[in-house]
Amino acid sequence: MSDAGFLSATRDSYDSIVGEYVEGVKTALDEAPLDRAMLGMFAELVRSTGNITVADVGCGPGRVTVLLAGHGLDAFGVDLSPGMIGYARQAYPGLRFEVGSMLDLDLPDGGLGGLLAYFSIIHLPWQRRPAAFAEFHRVLVSGGYLMLVFQIGDDIRHRDEFEGKQIDLCFHRQRPAEVARLLTEAGFLVLVTVEQTPPTPDRPPLGILVARRP
């Protein structure tokens, strides 16, 4: 599938399920203490750079963007879906949210102290990861931090339905060692790799990587 194809499929799918998705994830962070702890660590690292501007790329309805802001960061959200961005702007009027793609961020070189991709590279075809990681490297200041969160695995899952609505979403699982290699090739120094035991047998383990742009 071309970039235009997977980008439009992802955008249109999330646009169609804004309300259902928001309802489905509203307590997810409450039930994820490790994620919250890692996000707190990420915020501490970003603050140490002296540049507290952070992009939450693939922010969805803004639930993690507001958490980062609560840690004292100048956090803003970017997402493909205008519907998700519209919801986030209404839910968190004090924060900035913009429609955009991780493959072509409308941001200056070296402007960010941190960038978070929380379950957003999962919709990116594997072969496009180098381009996205190069873009993440471009927008981070020297010494800035990157955090990625994803499901661990080797397969691609496809969903054509969510809460009774038609969607067209691919979920690309990742191997932490491979992601770390790609980040290194993009110029990052990988600092932390976490493989989280799945909370239930029917769910995949989760990977968390924290890297720094030297």
Secondary structure by P-SEA (a helix, b strand, c coil): ccaaaaaaaaaaaaaacaaaaaaaccccccccaaaaaaaaaaaaaaaaaccccccccccccaaaaaaaaaaccbbbbbcccaaaaaaaaaacccbbbbbbcccccccccccccccccccccccccccaaaaaaaaaaaaccccbbbbbbbbbccbbbbbcccccbbbbbbbbbbbaaaaaaaaaaacccccbbbbbccccccbbbbbbbbbbcc
